Each structure stands twice: as C-alpha cells, then as structure tokens.
C-alpha cells in the first residue's frame, strides 16, 4: 500500500501530475483503506438473485462506493446495460464482425486510440488494451449511426476497460451511457451538451449568485472549462478514484449526478474563483480543482455532492432541458 501511495502512477496506471501532494494522498489513503474494507463487508451481506435490483438500500450502498471487483456486474445491472445485452438479437462479438463501411470514421478512431491516456502505463505496456478500445469504439459506431464516433468516447471506453477488464462489458456500458443515460452529448451537433451547458448556467445562478456574476463579469464561457465534465464524465479532470465513485452514481441515478458534481466543485472553490481577476486565472482555477483536499478525499466528496447542491430532481432537470432546447432551436 505504501508503495502505491508514493508511486508516480496511481492505482489504475495513470501518471500523477508533477504537483501531486503525496503527503495529502497518503493521509487520505490511510483512512480510505479502512472505508473500503468496511464497505466490502457491507456489500457481502447482499444475497440472492435480486441483490442488485434497485431499491433505497442499494442506492445508499452505491452512493458509498461499489467495490472494484463488483463494479462490472453492478454497473451492468443498475444501468440496465444487462437488459440491453439480453434483448439484443446479436451478441457483441457477432456485431463486431460486421465491418463498418465508413473509412473516414475508422481512420478517426485509429488516430485517437493512441492519443488516449498517453500517461497510463497499462495502455503503454499492454497493446491489447488499445486493440480492445478500437474494437469497442468501431463496433459502437457501426451500430449507432446517429453518433458514430465522437471524441470523448475514447476516454470513457479506456477507463471502462481498465475497470471491467472486459471488452464486451465495456461495449454495453458505453452503449447504455450514450444512448440511455446521457442526453445526446455525442451526436454530431452535440445538442444535448449545448442544452446542458445552459442548464448548468441557470443552476449556478440559482446556487450562488456571487460566483455566477463573477464568471459572467470575466466573460468565461462554460464550454471552455466544463465540456469534459459532460463529454468525458470527468476523465482527466478529477482523480481516478473520485471519477469512478462518480460513475457508480451516474450508472445508478443518471446524468443529474454531473450537475451535482459540478456545483459541488464550484462551491468548494468559491474563494479561489472570486479571487481571479482575468480569464486565464479563472481557467487555471477550474483546471486545479482536482487538487482540492475534499476532491482527493473521494468518500467525503461524494457525501458533499448529495448535500451541498441541495435538491436537483429529475423533473426539474427535465423542465430546464425542455426550456433550453427551445432556446437552442431559436438561435
């Protein structure tokens, strides 16, 4: 454990930044390891064939973190990716055999795969991971012509492969994310992303008028600093363990978790945000959010996302999305 704490790469093979705080991380890990053991024991009490059926108890368990060795099966069940898989007339490997007739799209995927996670030792040393990433992305592109391939899907797929260690599972999880959970972030015109950037703007205005006014005054477009929040689901934005804890909840509760995370990040950094004087300083402030003590402490951070932003209901989110969809159509 000590070796992992002070290693230049994290538990998932990602190279740590040069300004990484090893002392802070070691303090967190000493406490978090006890939490992981305790949570694993709690998960072991779930029994029976319906143990991963959605209910209040399972939601509470998911919010407190899914053990790494259970993530594949739990994510498949709570996201209903397993339902998609079971209902498919063809299995993944049969779908994969069908050649996609779009050379330009295939070339784009081939170009992006080597660029994905260049700082991850697993993708550097294990060539098969890159091949699996290509297979998943090309297969998905073949069977979803509306999306095809969108930059950002490579990062999601790469992390799915690192966690599940299974090409087929990664395909179905990617499919359920893009087609069922996330609202058209990856289609050609990125309509869902543009709408949700407007939704975020309104939520921040309601949440903290001082922060909203300051960001407006400096003139920073939300797309400049938050696009990866939506497109990559915080990959390369936050520490890996924090990202996976966020994904636990996205697979269970949907895309509203993205807004909970975003508002919490903004609130935790209120002082730093209001201290900025110009655009470059504000952008740097957002980039440095991964280094906050309560962001590194993923367990505390996940407690915060269900407290700090207050209520964000599915109905309210849907109302805002309809409102800004109409606004986008009028532009």
C-alpha positions in Angstrom: 0.0 0.0 0.0 2.8 2.4 0.9 4.4 1.7 -2.5 1.2 2.7 -4.3 0.8 5.8 -2.2 4.2 7.2 -3.1 4.3 5.7 -6.7 4.5 8.1 -9.6 1.4 6.3 -11.0 -2.0 5.8 -9.4 -3.8 2.5 -8.7 -5.1 2.5 -12.3 -1.8 3.2 -14.0 -2.2 6.9 -14.5 0.9 9.1 -14.1 0.5 11.5 -11.3 0.9 15.3 -12.0 4.2 17.0 -11.0 2.4 19.0 -8.3 0.8 15.9 -6.8 0.6 16.1 -3.0 1.9 12.7 -1.8 1.5 13.5 1.8 -2.1 14.5 1.5 -2.8 11.4 -0.6 -1.1 9.2 2.0 -3.2 10.6 4.8 -6.4 10.1 2.7 -5.5 6.5 1.7 -4.8 5.5 5.3 -8.3 6.4 6.2 -9.9 5.3 2.9 -8.5 1.8 3.0 -10.4 1.2 6.2 -13.5 2.6 4.5 -13.0 0.2 1.5 -12.7 -2.8 3.8 -15.8 -1.8 5.7 -17.9 -1.2 2.6 -16.8 -4.5 1.0 -18.1 -6.3 4.2 -21.4 -4.5 3.8 -21.7 -5.4 0.1 -21.1 -9.0 1.0 -24.3 -9.0 3.0 -26.3 -8.6 -0.2 -27.7 -12.1 -1.1 -29.9 -13.7 -3.7 -30.5 -13.4 -7.4 -32.2 -10.0 -6.9 -29.5 -8.5 -4.8 -28.7 -5.7 -7.3 -32.3 -4.8 -8.0 -32.8 -1.0 -7.5 -34.1 0.0 -4.1 -33.3 2.5 -1.4 -30.8 0.3 0.3 -28.9 -0.5 -2.9 -28.8 3.3 -3.8 -27.3 4.0 -0.4 -24.7 1.3 -1.0 -23.9 2.7 -4.4 -23.5 6.2 -3.1 -21.0 5.0 -0.6 -19.0 3.2 -3.3 -19.1 0.0 -5.3 -16.1 -2.3 -4.6 -13.8 -2.5 -7.5 -14.3 -6.3 -8.0 -18.1 -5.8 -8.2 -18.2 -2.7 -10.5 -18.7 -4.7 -13.7 -21.7 -6.6 -12.6 -23.2 -3.8 -10.5 -22.8 -1.2 -13.3 -24.3 -3.6 -15.8 -27.3 -4.3 -13.5 -28.2 -0.8 -12.2 -27.7 0.9 -15.6 -29.8 -1.7 -17.3 -26.9 -2.4 -19.7 -27.6 -6.0 -18.9 -31.2 -5.6 -20.2 -29.8 -4.2 -23.4 -27.4 -7.0 -23.8 -30.0 -9.7 -23.1 -32.5 -8.1 -25.5 -30.0 -7.8 -28.4 -30.7 -10.2 -31.3 -26.9 -10.5 -31.8 -24.2 -10.8 -29.2 -21.3 -8.3 -29.1 -18.8 -10.5 -31.0 -21.3 -11.0 -33.8 -21.9 -7.3 -34.0 -18.1 -6.7 -34.0 -17.6 -9.0 -37.0 -19.7 -6.7 -39.2 -17.4 -4.3 -41.0 -18.4 -0.6 -40.7 -18.5 0.9 -44.2 -17.0 4.3 -43.2 -13.3 4.6 -43.8 -13.1 8.2 -42.6 -14.7 7.3 -39.3 -12.5 4.3 -38.8 -9.4 6.4 -39.5 -10.5 8.9 -37.0 -10.8 6.2 -34.3 -7.4 4.8 -35.3 -5.9 8.2 -34.9 -7.5 8.9 -31.5 -6.8 5.5 -29.8 -3.0 6.0 -29.4 -3.7 9.6 -28.1 -6.0 8.3 -25.3 -4.3 8.2 -21.9 -0.7 8.5 -23.1 0.2 8.9 -19.4 -1.2 5.5 -18.5 1.3 2.7 -18.2 -1.3 0.0 -18.9 -2.0 1.4 -22.4 1.7 1.9 -23.0 2.7 -1.6 -21.9 -0.3 -3.7 -22.9 -1.0 -3.4 -26.6 -4.2 -5.4 -26.4 -5.9 -2.7 -24.5 -5.6 -0.3 -27.4 -6.9 -3.0 -29.7 -9.9 -3.6 -27.4 -10.6 0.2 -27.3 -10.6 0.3 -31.1 -12.9 -2.7 -31.2 -15.4 -1.2 -28.8 -15.5 2.2 -30.5 -15.7 0.8 -34.0 -18.4 -1.6 -33.0 -20.4 1.1 -31.3 -20.0 3.4 -34.3 -21.3 0.7 -36.6 -24.5 0.0 -34.7 -25.3 3.7 -33.8 -25.2 5.8 -36.9 -26.6 8.9 -35.1 -23.5 9.1 -33.0 -20.9 7.2 -35.0 -17.7 8.3 -33.2 -17.3 11.3 -31.0 -14.1 12.4 -29.4 -14.5 11.8 -25.7 -16.0 8.3 -26.1 -12.4 7.1 -26.3 -11.7 8.3 -22.8 -14.8 6.8 -21.4 -14.1 3.5 -23.2 -10.5 3.4 -22.0 -11.5 3.8 -18.4 -14.2 1.3 -18.7 -11.7 -1.2 -20.0 -9.3 -0.5 -17.1 -12.1 -1.1 -14.6 -14.0 -4.0 -16.1 -11.1 -5.7 -17.9 -13.7 -6.9 -20.3 -14.3 -5.8 -23.9 -17.9 -6.9 -24.2 -18.9 -5.4 -20.8 -17.3 -2.2 -21.8 -19.2 -2.1 -25.1 -22.6 -2.5 -23.3 -21.8 0.1 -20.6 -20.7 2.6 -23.3 -23.9 1.9 -25.2 -26.2 2.4 -22.2 -24.3 5.6 -21.3 -24.5 7.2 -24.7 -28.0 6.0 -25.7 -29.9 5.9 -22.4 -28.2 7.9 -19.7 -26.6 10.9 -21.3 -28.8 13.3 -23.3 -27.3 13.5 -26.8 -23.9 14.7 -25.8 -22.2 12.8 -28.5 -24.4 13.4 -31.6 -22.9 15.4 -34.4 -24.3 18.8 -33.3 -23.8 18.0 -29.6 -27.3 19.3 -28.9 -27.5 17.7 -25.5 -24.2 19.2 -24.4 -25.3 22.7 -25.6 -28.5 22.4 -23.7 -26.9 21.2 -20.5 -24.3 24.0 -20.6 -27.3 26.4 -20.4 -28.8 24.3 -17.7 -25.6 24.5 -15.7 -25.5 28.3 -16.1 -29.0 28.6 -14.6 -28.3 26.2 -11.8 -25.1 28.1 -10.8 -27.1 31.4 -10.9 -29.6 29.9 -8.5 -27.0 28.2 -6.4 -24.6 31.1 -5.8 -25.3 34.5 -7.4 -21.9 35.8 -6.5 -20.0 33.1 -8.4 -22.3 33.4 -11.3 -22.0 37.2 -11.5 -18.2 36.9 -11.3 -17.9 34.4 -14.0 -20.2 36.4 -16.2 -18.1 39.6 -15.5 -14.9 37.9 -16.6 -16.7 36.5 -19.6 -15.8 32.8 -19.4 -18.0 30.5 -21.5 -19.0 27.4 -19.6 -17.9 25.3 -22.5 -14.3 26.4 -22.1 -13.9 24.7 -18.7 -16.7 22.2 -18.3 -17.1 20.4 -21.7 -15.0 17.5 -20.3 -17.4 17.2 -17.4 -20.2 16.2 -19.7 -18.3 14.6 -22.7 -15.7 12.6 -20.7 -17.6 12.3 -17.4 -14.7 13.9 -15.5 -12.0 11.7 -17.0 -8.7 13.6 -16.9 -10.4 16.3 -14.9 -10.5 14.7 -11.4 -8.5 11.9 -9.6 -9.3 8.5 -11.0 -10.8 7.1 -7.8 -13.1 10.1 -7.5 -14.2 9.7 -11.1 -15.1 6.1 -10.5 -17.1 6.9 -7.4 -19.0 9.5 -9.6 -19.5 6.8 -12.2 -21.0 4.5 -9.6 -23.8 7.1 -9.1 -24.2 8.1 -12.8 -24.8 4.4 -13.7 -27.4 4.2 -11.0 -29.0 7.7 -10.9 -28.3 9.2 -14.3 -26.9 12.4 -15.7 -28.2 14.7 -12.8 -25.1 13.5 -10.9 -22.9 15.5 -13.4 -24.6 18.7 -12.2 -24.3 17.7 -8.5 -20.6 17.1 -9.0 -20.2 20.4 -10.9 -22.0 22.5 -8.4 -20.0 21.0 -5.6 -16.7 21.6 -7.3 -17.7 25.2 -7.9 -18.9 25.7 -4.3 -15.7 24.2 -2.8 -13.6 26.6 -4.9 -15.7 29.8 -4.3 -12.9 31.7 -2.6 -10.4 30.8 -5.4 -13.0 31.7 -8.1 -13.9 35.1 -6.7 -10.2 35.9 -6.2 -9.5 35.6 -10.0 -9.1 38.8 -12.0 -8.9 37.6 -15.6 -9.9 34.8 -17.9 -6.6 32.9 -17.7 -6.7 32.9 -13.9 -10.2 31.6 -13.9 -9.4 28.8 -16.4 -6.4 27.8 -14.2 -8.7 27.7 -11.2 -11.0 25.2 -12.8 -8.1 23.1 -14.0 -6.7 22.9 -10.5 -9.9 21.7 -8.9 -8.6 18.2 -8.9 -6.1 19.1 -6.2 -8.6 20.2 -3.6 -8.3 18.2 -0.3 -12.0 17.3 -0.4 -11.9 16.3 -4.1 -8.9 13.9 -3.4 -10.9 12.5 -0.5 -13.4 10.9 -2.8 -15.5 9.5 0.1 -16.1 12.9 1.6 -16.6 14.4 -1.9 -19.4 12.0 -2.6 -21.0 12.9 0.7 -20.7 16.5 -0.3 -22.4 16.1 -3.7 -25.6 15.0 -2.1 -25.5 17.8 0.5 -24.0 21.0 -1.0 -26.2 21.5 -4.1 -29.5 20.8 -2.4 -32.4 19.3 -4.4 -32.0 18.5 -8.1 -34.9 16.4 -9.2 -35.3 14.5 -12.4 -38.5 16.5 -13.1 -36.8 19.9 -12.6 -33.8 18.8 -14.8 -36.2 17.7 -17.5 -38.1 21.1 -17.3 -34.9 23.0 -17.7 -33.7 20.9 -20.6 -37.0 21.4 -22.4 -36.7 25.2 -21.8 -33.2 25.4 -23.2 -33.9 23.0 -26.0 -36.4 25.6 -27.3 -33.8 28.4 -26.8 -31.2 26.4 -28.8 -33.7 25.9 -31.6 -34.4 29.7 -31.8 -30.7 30.6 -32.1 
